[in-house]
Amino acid sequence: MQHSTTAALLGALWAASFAWSAAAASDAAGLLDPVPEQPEAPGFELQGPDGKTYSLADMRGQPVIVNFWATWCPPCRAEMPSMQRAWEQLDGQGVMVVAVNVGERKEEIDAFVEQVQVDFPLPMDTDMSVSQSWPMRGLPTTFVVDADGRLVYRAQGEREWDDPALLDLVRGLRP
C-alpha cells in the first residue's frame, strides 16, 4: 500500500514538474497571442504630434510593435513606461515601436507626454479610420508585425513590454 502511494505521489510530482516545464517553455502563450493565419497588417500613414508622418510600409523589413492606445485609458497609460523601456532596449536592434493614438488631438497627447516621458513615435489616428481596420476589440491592443508585414502576435490589454521573454519573442522575428 505504501509503495503504491509513494509511486502515485512521485508520478503526480513528475507530471506537475513536466507541466510546469512545458508551460515555461511555451511562455509565449501567456505574453502574446498568436494571430491565426498571420494576415497582412493593414497599412497606415499618420502624422504624429511631432509633425512627422509615420507609415507602416516604411517600416517593412523589420518587426514592428504597433500599439493602439488613448490618454483616457488607464491600462494604456500604465503600460507606456514599460513600452518606453522596451523602445530603449530595442534601440539599434532592428525592431520598431509605434503607439497609434486612437481618436485624440495633438494637445491631449502633448499633455500626456509631459507627464509620461516617451520618445518613440506616437502617430495620431484622429478619425479612428486606421484603428477600425485592425482586428481589435478594445484598448490597449498591441500587434507585433513581422518583417514581411504580417500580423504575428496580438496582446489585448496591458503588458510589461520590457519583459525579457516578450522582447525575445519579438527579436526572434528579425530577418
Residue pairs with C-beta under 8 A, 6 or more apart in sequence:
27 165
28 34
28 153
28 165
28 169
31 155
31 159
31 163
31 165
31 166
31 169
32 144
32 153
32 154
32 155
32 159
32 166
32 169
33 153
33 154
33 155
33 156
34 152
34 153
34 154
35 135
35 143
35 151
35 152
35 153
35 154
38 146
38 150
38 151
38 152
39 150
39 151
40 149
40 150
40 151
41 56
41 66
41 134
41 143
41 145
41 149
41 150
41 151
42 130
42 133
42 134
43 55
43 56
43 57
44 54
44 55
44 56
44 100
44 123
44 125
44 130
45 53
45 54
45 55
45 56
45 57
46 53
46 54
46 100
46 123
46 124
46 125
46 130
47 53
47 54
47 123
47 124
48 54
48 121
48 122
48 123
48 124
49 106
49 109
49 110
49 113
49 122
49 124
50 121
50 122
52 121
54 98
54 121
54 123
56 64
56 66
56 145
56 149
57 149
59 96
59 98
59 145
60 147
60 148
60 149
61 147
61 175
62 94
62 95
62 96
62 147
62 174
62 175
63 94
63 95
63 96
63 144
63 145
63 146
63 147
63 152
63 170
63 171
63 173
63 174
64 95
64 96
64 97
64 98
64 144
64 145
65 83
65 86
65 95
65 96
65 97
65 98
65 142
65 143
65 144
65 145
65 161
65 170
66 98
66 100
66 134
66 142
66 143
66 144
66 145
67 79
67 83
67 97
67 98
67 99
67 100
67 140
67 141
67 142
68 99
68 100
68 102
68 125
68 131
68 134
68 136
68 139
68 140
68 141
68 142
69 76
69 79
69 80
69 99
69 100
69 101
69 102
69 139
69 140
70 76
70 101
70 102
70 103
70 104
70 139
71 77
71 101
71 104
71 108
71 109
71 111
71 112
72 104
73 139
73 140
75 139
75 140
75 157
75 158
76 139
76 140
76 158
77 112
77 116
78 158
79 140
79 158
79 159
79 160
79 161
80 99
80 116
80 118
81 116
82 159
82 160
82 161
82 162
82 163
83 97
83 99
83 118
83 120
83 161
83 162
84 116
84 117
84 118
84 119
84 120
85 161
85 162
86 97
86 161
86 162
86 166
86 167
87 97
87 118
87 119
87 120
89 162
89 167
90 97
90 167
90 170
90 171
93 171
93 174
94 174
95 170
95 171
95 174
97 120
97 121
97 161
98 120
98 121
98 122
98 123
99 118
99 120
99 121
99 122
99 123
100 122
100 123
100 124
100 125
100 130
100 131
101 109
101 122
101 123
101 124
101 125
102 125
102 128
102 131
102 139
103 125
103 126
103 127
103 128
103 131
104 124
104 126
105 124
105 126
106 124
109 122
109 124
113 122
125 131
134 141
134 143
135 151
135 154
136 154
136 156
137 156
138 156
138 157
140 155
140 157
140 158
141 154
141 155
141 156
141 157
142 154
142 155
142 159
142 161
143 151
143 153
143 154
143 155
144 151
144 152
144 153
144 154
144 169
144 170
144 173
145 151
145 152
146 152
146 173
147 173
147 174
147 175
152 173
153 169
153 170
159 166
160 166
161 167
